Amino acid sequence: MKYGFFRNYKPVLDNEPFRVFEKMEDYRGWADENLPRCLGYKLVENKILKEIGKQEE
């Protein structure tokens, strides 16, 4: 295997050749609802950010 690269199937992302969104916010919402967490596309909830801020104070 030259260079050691291989194709890795990514669920949902590889099912369509492309997707078009009007705004980045639309894409982020779609990604949060549809993509598996293992791909790293989940939004951080404001609740969690507030808790982290309280712990640092």
N, C-alpha and C positions, 0 to 999 in steps of 0.2 A: 504494500500500500504506500504509494508515493506521498510524502508530506504528512501522512497520518490524518487527513481530513475525511470525514464521513458525513453523510446526510442524516440528520436527526429529525424525525417527524415531530412537529409541534401541533398538538391538538388545537382545533378551531382556527389558528393562524394559517395552517397549510390547506384548509378545506376550500378556500377561494383564492383565485389568482391575485386579487387586490380588493380593497374596500376604500370608499370615498366618504369623508365626513366634512360637514360644513365648517365646524369649529373644533379646536383641540378639546374643548370641554365635552363635545359629543363623543369624540374618540375615547376619552378617558372614562366616560360613563359606560360606553359599550364594553371597553376592556375590563372594567371592574365587574360588570355583570356576567360576562361571557367567558373570559379567559381563566384557565386554572391557576391557582395560587403558585404552583411550582414554576410558572413562567415569570413571576415577579411583577405582574401588572395590577396589583391590588392597591386601591387608594387607602391612605392612612386616615382613619376617622379623627375628627377634631377632638372627640372625647379623649382619645389616647394621647394626643398631643398636649392637651390641657393637663392630664395626669402627670405626664413627663415633666412639664414645666413646674408643677407644684413640688415634685420630688427634688428638683434641682435647687429650689429656693431655700 
